[in-house]
Amino acid sequence: METDRYICKNHGLFKRLILSHNIRAPIAKIISLIDLLKDECVNHDDNAQILIKYLTDSAMSLDEVINDLTNILSVSRAENQNIELVNLPDIINSVQDSLEVQIRESGTSLQIYIDENAMYFNSIKSYVNSIIFNLVSNAIKYSKRDIHPSIIIKAKKYDDRLLLVITDYGIGIDLNKAGTDLFGLYKRFNFSKEGRGLGLYMTKTQVESLGGTIDVSSHLGVGTTFTISLQLKHNN
């Protein structure tokens, strides 16, 4: 029956959500207890306050890690997501709307070139949106100082694949230094900007969940190009 197939298909997802809840619940309780401890120790010496701060920071950090792992698990199996018709121009417009403040304040210009046959395709819409959002957001974040960012997005379809190329002219990446760690979890290579080193890992995970590949070419002071090849899906 259809209901049985739905339950089997999502059983792994339900287990991961339950596991995440079971882990996060005691963390939330620890944070609440620390808040109570703050109230009790408000008049205590500086050493007690420092220890409470360390406890708070550690608990919050652990909560962030668990939240990150939950997000990673949610994209580790694409079959749990709906395949639907993706309108690529709409996705890019949505990303621009989400980044409207950053685009306006930085003076970013986006040039978009989408082949007519690449405007619509079947895939997981939320993944495609997240992939483009992360790469455009990074391009703005790692732009050159005092120079308005310029980003080029190109897309074309060939056979059963979509080729998506996102190029910026920012500070670039030292690929010799980054090596295979570029897409690693919690790997950061520029500590002058805020971040936890999760964006590129999530992007690669989503791309691979769609049966795709992601490659990067970059030169310091010149810019970076991400080339993504996605396997196009069929409606279930």
C-alpha positions as protocol buffer text, in pm:
chain_id: "A"
residue {
  index: 1
  type: MET
  ca { x: 0 y: 0 z: 0 }
}
residue {
  index: 2
  type: GLU
  ca { x: 102 y: 361 z: -58 }
}
residue {
  index: 3
  type: THR
  ca { x: 99 y: 434 z: 316 }
}
residue {
  index: 4
  type: ASP
  ca { x: 333 y: 142 z: 385 }
}
residue {
  index: 5
  type: ARG
  ca { x: 576 y: 260 z: 117 }
}
residue {
  index: 6
  type: TYR
  ca { x: 571 y: 611 z: 266 }
}
residue {
  index: 7
  type: ILE
  ca { x: 644 y: 478 z: 615 }
}
residue {
  index: 8
  type: CYS
  ca { x: 931 y: 258 z: 492 }
}
residue {
  index: 9
  type: LYS
  ca { x: 1076 y: 542 z: 285 }
}
residue {
  index: 10
  type: ASN
  ca { x: 1078 y: 781 z: 580 }
}
residue {
  index: 11
  type: HIS
  ca { x: 1156 y: 535 z: 860 }
}
residue {
  index: 12
  type: GLY
  ca { x: 1527 y: 627 z: 858 }
}
residue {
  index: 13
  type: LEU
  ca { x: 1442 y: 998 z: 866 }
}
residue {
  index: 14
  type: PHE
  ca { x: 1208 y: 949 z: 1162 }
}
residue {
  index: 15
  type: LYS
  ca { x: 1480 y: 757 z: 1349 }
}
residue {
  index: 16
  type: ARG
  ca { x: 1730 y: 1037 z: 1290 }
}
residue {
  index: 17
  type: LEU
  ca { x: 1483 y: 1302 z: 1408 }
}
residue {
  index: 18
  type: ILE
  ca { x: 1409 y: 1101 z: 1724 }
}
residue {
  index: 19
  type: LEU
  ca { x: 1782 y: 1052 z: 1787 }
}
residue {
  index: 20
  type: SER
  ca { x: 1844 y: 1424 z: 1741 }
}
residue {
  index: 21
  type: HIS
  ca { x: 1565 y: 1508 z: 1984 }
}
residue {
  index: 22
  type: ASN
  ca { x: 1690 y: 1257 z: 2240 }
}
residue {
  index: 23
  type: ILE
  ca { x: 2039 y: 1407 z: 2226 }
}
residue {
  index: 24
  type: ARG
  ca { x: 1934 y: 1771 z: 2226 }
}
residue {
  index: 25
  type: ALA
  ca { x: 1687 y: 1736 z: 2513 }
}
residue {
  index: 26
  type: PRO
  ca { x: 1953 y: 1685 z: 2785 }
}
residue {
  index: 27
  type: ILE
  ca { x: 2163 y: 1964 z: 2633 }
}
residue {
  index: 28
  type: ALA
  ca { x: 1866 y: 2200 z: 2664 }
}
residue {
  index: 29
  type: LYS
  ca { x: 1826 y: 2088 z: 3025 }
}
residue {
  index: 30
  type: ILE
  ca { x: 2194 y: 2155 z: 3096 }
}
residue {
  index: 31
  type: ILE
  ca { x: 2163 y: 2506 z: 2951 }
}
residue {
  index: 32
  type: SER
  ca { x: 1855 y: 2568 z: 3169 }
}
residue {
  index: 33
  type: LEU
  ca { x: 2041 y: 2448 z: 3480 }
}
residue {
  index: 34
  type: ILE
  ca { x: 2333 y: 2676 z: 3398 }
}
residue {
  index: 35
  type: ASP
  ca { x: 2090 y: 2969 z: 3377 }
}
residue {
  index: 36
  type: LEU
  ca { x: 1962 y: 2880 z: 3724 }
}
residue {
  index: 37
  type: LEU
  ca { x: 2319 y: 2854 z: 3848 }
}
residue {
  index: 38
  type: LYS
  ca { x: 2388 y: 3204 z: 3716 }
}
residue {
  index: 39
  type: ASP
  ca { x: 2103 y: 3339 z: 3927 }
}
residue {
  index: 40
  type: GLU
  ca { x: 2228 y: 3156 z: 4237 }
}
residue {
  index: 41
  type: CYS
  ca { x: 2588 y: 3270 z: 4191 }
}
residue {
  index: 42
  type: VAL
  ca { x: 2520 y: 3629 z: 4090 }
}
residue {
  index: 43
  type: ASN
  ca { x: 2700 y: 3761 z: 4400 }
}
residue {
  index: 44
  type: HIS
  ca { x: 2980 y: 3505 z: 4403 }
}
residue {
  index: 45
  type: ASP
  ca { x: 3342 y: 3573 z: 4324 }
}
residue {
  index: 46
  type: ASP
  ca { x: 3486 y: 3625 z: 3978 }
}
residue {
  index: 47
  type: ASN
  ca { x: 3622 y: 3270 z: 3956 }
}
residue {
  index: 48
  type: ALA
  ca { x: 3270 y: 3127 z: 3992 }
}
residue {
  index: 49
  type: GLN
  ca { x: 3144 y: 3360 z: 3719 }
}
residue {
  index: 50
  type: ILE
  ca { x: 3427 y: 3257 z: 3488 }
}
residue {
  index: 51
  type: LEU
  ca { x: 3350 y: 2888 z: 3542 }
}
residue {
  index: 52
  type: ILE
  ca { x: 2982 y: 2948 z: 3469 }
}
residue {
  index: 53
  type: LYS
  ca { x: 3077 y: 3127 z: 3148 }
}
residue {
  index: 54
  type: TYR
  ca { x: 3294 y: 2833 z: 3041 }
}
residue {
  index: 55
  type: LEU
  ca { x: 3007 y: 2594 z: 3113 }
}
residue {
  index: 56
  type: THR
  ca { x: 2766 y: 2811 z: 2914 }
}
residue {
  index: 57
  type: ASP
  ca { x: 3000 y: 2839 z: 2616 }
}
residue {
  index: 58
  type: SER
  ca { x: 3068 y: 2465 z: 2614 }
}
residue {
  index: 59
  type: ALA
  ca { x: 2699 y: 2374 z: 2633 }
}
residue {
  index: 60
  type: MET
  ca { x: 2606 y: 2618 z: 2357 }
}
residue {
  index: 61
  type: SER
  ca { x: 2890 y: 2491 z: 2140 }
}
residue {
  index: 62
  type: LEU
  ca { x: 2777 y: 2131 z: 2186 }
}
residue {
  index: 63
  type: ASP
  ca { x: 2420 y: 2232 z: 2099 }
}
residue {
  index: 64
  type: GLU
  ca { x: 2545 y: 2394 z: 1775 }
}
residue {
  index: 65
  type: VAL
  ca { x: 2740 y: 2081 z: 1682 }
}
residue {
  index: 66
  type: ILE
  ca { x: 2434 y: 1861 z: 1735 }
}
residue {
  index: 67
  type: ASN
  ca { x: 2223 y: 2102 z: 1529 }
}
residue {
  index: 68
  type: ASP
  ca { x: 2484 y: 2092 z: 1251 }
}
residue {
  index: 69
  type: LEU
  ca { x: 2490 y: 1711 z: 1254 }
}
residue {
  index: 70
  type: THR
  ca { x: 2110 y: 1705 z: 1238 }
}
residue {
  index: 71
  type: ASN
  ca { x: 2119 y: 1925 z: 928 }
}
residue {
  index: 72
  type: ILE
  ca { x: 2386 y: 1705 z: 771 }
}
residue {
  index: 73
  type: LEU
  ca { x: 2180 y: 1391 z: 837 }
}
residue {
  index: 74
  type: SER
  ca { x: 1875 y: 1556 z: 683 }
}
residue {
  index: 75
  type: VAL
  ca { x: 2052 y: 1587 z: 346 }
}
residue {
  index: 76
  type: SER
  ca { x: 2246 y: 1261 z: 354 }
}
residue {
  index: 77
  type: ARG
  ca { x: 1970 y: 1068 z: 177 }
}
residue {
  index: 78
  type: ALA
  ca { x: 1801 y: 1248 z: -110 }
}
residue {
  index: 79
  type: GLU
  ca { x: 1530 y: 983 z: -146 }
}
residue {
  index: 80
  type: ASN
  ca { x: 1356 y: 1133 z: 156 }
}
residue {
  index: 81
  type: GLN
  ca { x: 1291 y: 1452 z: -40 }
}
residue {
  index: 82
  type: ASN
  ca { x: 1037 y: 1530 z: -308 }
}
residue {
  index: 83
  type: ILE
  ca { x: 1144 y: 1551 z: -671 }
}
residue {
  index: 84
  type: GLU
  ca { x: 966 y: 1843 z: -836 }
}
residue {
  index: 85
  type: LEU
  ca { x: 990 y: 2083 z: -1125 }
}
residue {
  index: 86
  type: VAL
  ca { x: 1256 y: 2344 z: -1050 }
}
residue {
  index: 87
  type: ASN
  ca { x: 1230 y: 2690 z: -1204 }
}
residue {
  index: 88
  type: LEU
  ca { x: 1594 y: 2799 z: -1199 }
}
residue {
  index: 89
  type: PRO
  ca { x: 1532 y: 3173 z: -1263 }
}
residue {
  index: 90
  type: ASP
  ca { x: 1286 y: 3170 z: -973 }
}
residue {
  index: 91
  type: ILE
  ca { x: 1541 y: 2996 z: -750 }
}
residue {
  index: 92
  type: ILE
  ca { x: 1804 y: 3259 z: -833 }
}
residue {
  index: 93
  type: ASN
  ca { x: 1553 y: 3539 z: -771 }
}
residue {
  index: 94
  type: SER
  ca { x: 1471 y: 3380 z: -434 }
}
residue {
  index: 95
  type: VAL
  ca { x: 1841 y: 3371 z: -344 }
}
residue {
  index: 96
  type: GLN
  ca { x: 1877 y: 3736 z: -441 }
}
residue {
  index: 97
  type: ASP
  ca { x: 1578 y: 3823 z: -223 }
}
residue {
  index: 98
  type: SER
  ca { x: 1726 y: 3631 z: 72 }
}
residue {
  index: 99
  type: LEU
  ca { x: 2061 y: 3808 z: 31 }
}
residue {
  index: 100
  type: GLU
  ca { x: 1908 y: 4146 z: -53 }
}
residue {
  index: 101
  type: VAL
  ca { x: 2074 y: 4328 z: 238 }
}
residue {
  index: 102
  type: GLN
  ca { x: 2420 y: 4183 z: 170 }
}
residue {
  index: 103
  type: ILE
  ca { x: 2388 y: 4252 z: -204 }
}
residue {
  index: 104
  type: ARG
  ca { x: 2278 y: 4609 z: -150 }
}
residue {
  index: 105
  type: GLU
  ca { x: 2534 y: 4697 z: 118 }
}
residue {
  index: 106
  type: SER
  ca { x: 2825 y: 4543 z: -74 }
}
residue {
  index: 107
  type: GLY
  ca { x: 2717 y: 4678 z: -413 }
}
residue {
  index: 108
  type: THR
  ca { x: 2724 y: 4326 z: -558 }
}
residue {
  index: 109
  type: SER
  ca { x: 2639 y: 4282 z: -924 }
}
residue {
  index: 110
  type: LEU
  ca { x: 2508 y: 3949 z: -1052 }
}
residue {
  index: 111
  type: GLN
  ca { x: 2524 y: 3847 z: -1416 }
}
residue {
  index: 112
  type: ILE
  ca { x: 2302 y: 3553 z: -1498 }
}
residue {
  index: 113
  type: TYR
  ca { x: 2319 y: 3345 z: -1814 }
}
residue {
  index: 114
  type: ILE
  ca { x: 2078 y: 3052 z: -1830 }
}
residue {
  index: 115
  type: ASP
  ca { x: 2032 y: 2851 z: -2148 }
}
residue {
  index: 116
  type: GLU
  ca { x: 1670 y: 2817 z: -2246 }
}
residue {
  index: 117
  type: ASN
  ca { x: 1678 y: 2440 z: -2200 }
}
residue {
  index: 118
  type: ALA
  ca { x: 1817 y: 2477 z: -1845 }
}
residue {
  index: 119
  type: MET
  ca { x: 1544 y: 2699 z: -1705 }
}
residue {
  index: 120
  type: TYR
  ca { x: 1329 y: 2407 z: -1593 }
}
residue {
  index: 121
  type: PHE
  ca { x: 1431 y: 2064 z: -1469 }
}
residue {
  index: 122
  type: ASN
  ca { x: 1332 y: 1804 z: -1213 }
}
residue {
  index: 123
  type: SER
  ca { x: 1531 y: 1794 z: -891 }
}
residue {
  index: 124
  type: ILE
  ca { x: 1503 y: 1868 z: -519 }
}
residue {
  index: 125
  type: LYS
  ca { x: 1419 y: 2237 z: -509 }
}
residue {
  index: 126
  type: SER
  ca { x: 1540 y: 2303 z: -155 }
}
residue {
  index: 127
  type: TYR
  ca { x: 1882 y: 2153 z: -232 }
}
residue {
  index: 128
  type: VAL
  ca { x: 1928 y: 2357 z: -550 }
}
residue {
  index: 129
  type: ASN
  ca { x: 1828 y: 2671 z: -361 }
}
residue {
  index: 130
  type: SER
  ca { x: 2070 y: 2595 z: -76 }
}
residue {
  index: 131
  type: ILE
  ca { x: 2360 y: 2519 z: -313 }
}
residue {
  index: 132
  type: ILE
  ca { x: 2324 y: 2849 z: -500 }
}
residue {
  index: 133
  type: PHE
  ca { x: 2259 y: 3044 z: -180 }
}
residue {
  index: 134
  type: ASN
  ca { x: 2574 y: 2914 z: -9 }
}
residue {
  index: 135
  type: LEU
  ca { x: 2801 y: 2981 z: -307 }
}
residue {
  index: 136
  type: VAL
  ca { x: 2664 y: 3330 z: -377 }
}
residue {
  index: 137
  type: SER
  ca { x: 2674 y: 3416 z: -7 }
}
residue {
  index: 138
  type: ASN
  ca { x: 3038 y: 3304 z: 13 }
}
residue {
  index: 139
  type: ALA
  ca { x: 3125 y: 3504 z: -300 }
}
residue {
  index: 140
  type: ILE
  ca { x: 2992 y: 3819 z: -133 }
}
residue {
  index: 141
  type: LYS
  ca { x: 3157 y: 3741 z: 202 }
}
residue {
  index: 142
  type: TYR
  ca { x: 3500 y: 3678 z: 48 }
}
residue {
  index: 143
  type: SER
  ca { x: 3503 y: 3967 z: -196 }
}
residue {
  index: 144
  type: LYS
  ca { x: 3797 y: 4206 z: -224 }
}
residue {
  index: 145
  type: ARG
  ca { x: 3805 y: 4499 z: 13 }
}
residue {
  index: 146
  type: ASP
  ca { x: 3675 y: 4828 z: -130 }
}
residue {
  index: 147
  type: ILE
  ca { x: 3573 y: 4660 z: -458 }
}
residue {
  index: 148
  type: HIS
  ca { x: 3211 y: 4583 z: -542 }
}
residue {
  index: 149
  type: PRO
  ca { x: 3168 y: 4206 z: -578 }
}
residue {
  index: 150
  type: SER
  ca { x: 3086 y: 4073 z: -923 }
}
residue {
  index: 151
  type: ILE
  ca { x: 2932 y: 3727 z: -956 }
}
residue {
  index: 152
  type: ILE
  ca { x: 2850 y: 3535 z: -1273 }
}
residue {
  index: 153
  type: ILE
  ca { x: 2601 y: 3247 z: -1274 }
}
residue {
  index: 154
  type: LYS
  ca { x: 2577 y: 3025 z: -1581 }
}
residue {
  index: 155
  type: ALA
  ca { x: 2362 y: 2720 z: -1640 }
}
residue {
  index: 156
  type: LYS
  ca { x: 2310 y: 2482 z: -1928 }
}
residue {
  index: 157
  type: LYS
  ca { x: 2169 y: 2135 z: -1972 }
}
residue {
  index: 158
  type: TYR
  ca { x: 2338 y: 1849 z: -2152 }
}
residue {
  index: 159
  type: ASP
  ca { x: 2206 y: 1493 z: -2179 }
}
residue {
  index: 160
  type: ASP
  ca { x: 2057 y: 1415 z: -1837 }
}
residue {
  index: 161
  type: ARG
  ca { x: 2273 y: 1662 z: -1644 }
}
residue {
  index: 162
  type: LEU
  ca { x: 2266 y: 2028 z: -1549 }
}
residue {
  index: 163
  type: LEU
  ca { x: 2592 y: 2223 z: -1554 }
}
residue {
  index: 164
  type: LEU
  ca { x: 2593 y: 2514 z: -1308 }
}
residue {
  index: 165
  type: VAL
  ca { x: 2894 y: 2745 z: -1295 }
}
residue {
  index: 166
  type: ILE
  ca { x: 2932 y: 3021 z: -1035 }
}
residue {
  index: 167
  type: THR
  ca { x: 3228 y: 3257 z: -1073 }
}
residue {
  index: 168
  type: ASP
  ca { x: 3341 y: 3543 z: -853 }
}
residue {
  index: 169
  type: TYR
  ca { x: 3634 y: 3785 z: -867 }
}
residue {
  index: 170
  type: GLY
  ca { x: 3704 y: 3788 z: -496 }
}
residue {
  index: 171
  type: ILE
  ca { x: 4006 y: 3716 z: -280 }
}
residue {
  index: 172
  type: GLY
  ca { x: 4036 y: 3359 z: -406 }
}
residue {
  index: 173
  type: ILE
  ca { x: 4141 y: 3038 z: -231 }
}
residue {
  index: 174
  type: ASP
  ca { x: 4487 y: 2893 z: -188 }
}
residue {
  index: 175
  type: LEU
  ca { x: 4404 y: 2546 z: -318 }
}
residue {
  index: 176
  type: ASN
  ca { x: 4755 y: 2421 z: -242 }
}
residue {
  index: 177
  type: LYS
  ca { x: 4694 y: 2500 z: 122 }
}
residue {
  index: 178
  type: ALA
  ca { x: 4330 y: 2393 z: 133 }
}
residue {
  index: 179
  type: GLY
  ca { x: 4379 y: 2073 z: -65 }
}
residue {
  index: 180
  type: THR
  ca { x: 4120 y: 1807 z: -6 }
}
residue {
  index: 181
  type: ASP
  ca { x: 4007 y: 1982 z: 314 }
}
residue {
  index: 182
  type: LEU
  ca { x: 3826 y: 2257 z: 123 }
}
residue {
  index: 183
  type: PHE
  ca { x: 3492 y: 2078 z: 158 }
}
residue {
  index: 184
  type: GLY
  ca { x: 3572 y: 1929 z: 498 }
}
residue {
  index: 185
  type: LEU
  ca { x: 3344 y: 1963 z: 798 }
}
residue {
  index: 186
  type: TYR
  ca { x: 3441 y: 2262 z: 1016 }
}
residue {
  index: 187
  type: LYS
  ca { x: 3736 y: 2343 z: 789 }
}
residue {
  index: 188
  type: ARG
  ca { x: 3809 y: 2715 z: 763 }
}
residue {
  index: 189
  type: PHE
  ca { x: 4083 y: 2888 z: 567 }
}
residue {
  index: 190
  type: ASN
  ca { x: 4006 y: 3253 z: 629 }
}
residue {
  index: 191
  type: PHE
  ca { x: 3957 y: 3352 z: 992 }
}
residue {
  index: 192
  type: SER
  ca { x: 3899 y: 3719 z: 916 }
}
residue {
  index: 193
  type: LYS
  ca { x: 3535 y: 3637 z: 837 }
}
residue {
  index: 194
  type: GLU
  ca { x: 3266 y: 3488 z: 1057 }
}
residue {
  index: 195
  type: GLY
  ca { x: 3169 y: 3128 z: 995 }
}
residue {
  index: 196
  type: ARG
  ca { x: 3189 y: 2773 z: 1126 }
}
residue {
  index: 197
  type: GLY
  ca { x: 3320 y: 2596 z: 817 }
}
residue {
  index: 198
  type: LEU
  ca { x: 2990 y: 2422 z: 744 }
}
residue {
  index: 199
  type: GLY
  ca { x: 2866 y: 2587 z: 423 }
}
residue {
  index: 200
  type: LEU
  ca { x: 3091 y: 2417 z: 167 }
}
residue {
  index: 201
  type: TYR
  ca { x: 3057 y: 2082 z: 341 }
}
residue {
  index: 202
  type: MET
  ca { x: 2677 y: 2109 z: 324 }
}
residue {
  index: 203
  type: THR
  ca { x: 2696 y: 2223 z: -38 }
}
residue {
  index: 204
  type: LYS
  ca { x: 2908 y: 1923 z: -139 }
}
residue {
  index: 205
  type: THR
  ca { x: 2680 y: 1687 z: 55 }
}
residue {
  index: 206
  type: GLN
  ca { x: 2372 y: 1824 z: -121 }
}
residue {
  index: 207
  type: VAL
  ca { x: 2538 y: 1811 z: -462 }
}
residue {
  index: 208
  type: GLU
  ca { x: 2641 y: 1448 z: -411 }
}
residue {
  index: 209
  type: SER
  ca { x: 2295 y: 1361 z: -279 }
}
residue {
  index: 210
  type: LEU
  ca { x: 2167 y: 1475 z: -618 }
}
residue {
  index: 211
  type: GLY
  ca { x: 2411 y: 1241 z: -792 }
}
residue {
  index: 212
  type: GLY
  ca { x: 2633 y: 1534 z: -884 }
}
residue {
  index: 213
  type: THR
  ca { x: 2989 y: 1655 z: -859 }
}
residue {
  index: 214
  type: ILE
  ca { x: 3141 y: 1987 z: -757 }
}
residue {
  index: 215
  type: ASP
  ca { x: 3482 y: 2115 z: -868 }
}
residue {
  index: 216
  type: VAL
  ca { x: 3664 y: 2436 z: -785 }
}
residue {
  index: 217
  type: SER
  ca { x: 3932 y: 2641 z: -956 }
}
residue {
  index: 218
  type: SER
  ca { x: 4076 y: 2943 z: -778 }
}
residue {
  index: 219
  type: HIS
  ca { x: 4371 y: 3180 z: -765 }
}
residue {
  index: 220
  type: LEU
  ca { x: 4455 y: 3415 z: -480 }
}
residue {
  index: 221
  type: GLY
  ca { x: 4363 y: 3771 z: -564 }
}
residue {
  index: 222
  type: VAL
  ca { x: 4188 y: 3666 z: -885 }
}
residue {
  index: 223
  type: GLY
  ca { x: 3872 y: 3481 z: -790 }
}
residue {
  index: 224
  type: THR
  ca { x: 3701 y: 3144 z: -768 }
}
residue {
  index: 225
  type: THR
  ca { x: 3486 y: 2931 z: -995 }
}
residue {
  index: 226
  type: PHE
  ca { x: 3267 y: 2647 z: -871 }
}
residue {
  index: 227
  type: THR
  ca { x: 3152 y: 2405 z: -1139 }
}
residue {
  index: 228
  type: ILE
  ca { x: 2861 y: 2181 z: -1046 }
}
residue {
  index: 229
  type: SER
  ca { x: 2722 y: 1895 z: -1252 }
}
residue {
  index: 230
  type: LEU
  ca { x: 2386 y: 1768 z: -1129 }
}
residue {
  index: 231
  type: GLN
  ca { x: 2214 y: 1451 z: -1239 }
}
residue {
  index: 232
  type: LEU
  ca { x: 1862 y: 1547 z: -1339 }
}
residue {
  index: 233
  type: LYS
  ca { x: 1584 y: 1355 z: -1169 }
}
residue {
  index: 234
  type: HIS
  ca { x: 1251 y: 1214 z: -1280 }
}
residue {
  index: 235
  type: ASN
  ca { x: 925 y: 1265 z: -1097 }
}
residue {
  index: 236
  type: ASN
  ca { x: 828 y: 972 z: -875 }
}
